[in-house]
Amino acid sequence: MTPQDQQQQQQPQLQSIGAEQVRDQDKIHLVLSYISILGLIPLLTVKDSPFVRYHAKQGLALNLIGGLVSSVLAGFMGIGCLLGLAVIVIDIVAIMKALKGERWNIPLVTDAVAKF
């Protein structure tokens, strides 16, 4: 094994797609960011990655806003169920974009996060 190969093995694995670099240890936190209340875990534990904190805040806001609105609309002919499904689809798309290193501005949600 050459010294160059040893250096490559010692360097942390980074996935550089898009504008951000996604570290291997951040991938689980990015997924947790968009799973309901579990978004608190990366928000409270990850201090060294603004990218993870961005997605944790956005995921919590998305699930909070989506959950409240779908609860209010639950009695109106299934609109609440459809909204709940829409939030799940948006969560999945957001997870995929986060793992690719993209910051996705979700309408209304990103604006709400920016205010706090």
Order of alpha helices (4+ residues) and beta strands (2+ residues): alpha-beta-beta-alpha-alpha-alpha-alpha-alpha
